[in-house]
Amino acid sequence: MGRRRSADDVSGVLIVDKPVGMTSHDVVQVVRRAVGQSRVGHTGTLDPAATGVLVVCLGRATRLVQFLQVGTKTYAARMVLGVETDSQDADGQVIATVDASHVDERSLCEALTRFQGPIEQIPPMVSAVKVDGERLHEKARRGETVERDARQVTVHDLVLDAFEPGARPEAAFLVTCSAGTYVRTIAHDVGQALGVGGSLVGLRRLANGPFTSDEAHDLDTIRAAAEDGSLAERFLPIEAAVARALPAVAIEDDDVALRLTQGARAEAQQIEGPYALTYGGRLLGIYEDTGDAAKAALVWTRPEELS
């Protein structure tokens, strides 16, 4: 049996392949039990019906969650046309059905092109968006429907992968989009554009930023690795994970590096958004330009760790 590590000596990033039927919180709980510590978080929720990439941070790496969740998401999705539900997916109650047999592959492709680029979406009632201090899905559970403001998101690619005609046509599609995009709402809105309604019936996240399904571990593998003591071998080192997610600038001056570990501002790098400063391959912190200087969003390395 593998030794369960203390809460202080397990730190890193674990790419998990979330199974269907579990919440993202359920997955975090499995990892917590496997490593024997509570300091575990994830970088982006997947609905219970969805599968695929869930980036899980352990130990000190939980401080990096907000920085590792930047970037685009890629999904393989499936929708049905002619069926509209109150949740915009197969878990909801059917509120309308029509014969959509007149929809063909060409008309669907034309509709999809209208949802590429910057678009506006109204968050679904089952989302975690807060209105009046309460999450929408909590209101939805009480049967409430409230007005929601549209939000701008960006759909970088939206490609039809397969089409099955019929009274209730089904279509598989691939979508790469900005964080905050609701794929179920794409299915709903495409159905509305075609005049037949639509809903999502399957969703798998293939990539969350630079982290992909090819490197994801299923929960059985994670449990087994925890038992035989090899789970840490499956972690991405913190520096490697940050290097994938953010631009990085190397600091070569010893004195500058020391001052940065003490919370000093850095020289601006003319980089939009957060970026990493490193020293000798070690992460010093995450910075953002503010005029002619850079302010630390997160100081990672302590002065005594430089040696």
Secondary structure, 3 states (H helix, E strand, C coil): CCCCCCCCCCCEEEEEEECCCCCHHHHHHHHHHHHCCCCEEECCCCCCCCEEEEEEEEHHHHHHHHHHCCCCEEEEEEEEECEEECCCECCCCEEEECCCCCCCHHHHHHHHHCCCEEEEECCCCCCCCEECCEEHHHHHHCCCCCCCCCEEEEEEEEEEEEEECCCCCEEEEEEEECCCCCHHHHHHHHHHHCCCCEEEEEEEEEEECCEEHHHCECHHHHHHHHHHCCHHHHCECHHHHHHHHCCEEECCCHHHHHHHHCCCCEECCCCCCCEEEEECCEEEEEEEEECCEEEEEEECCCHHHCC
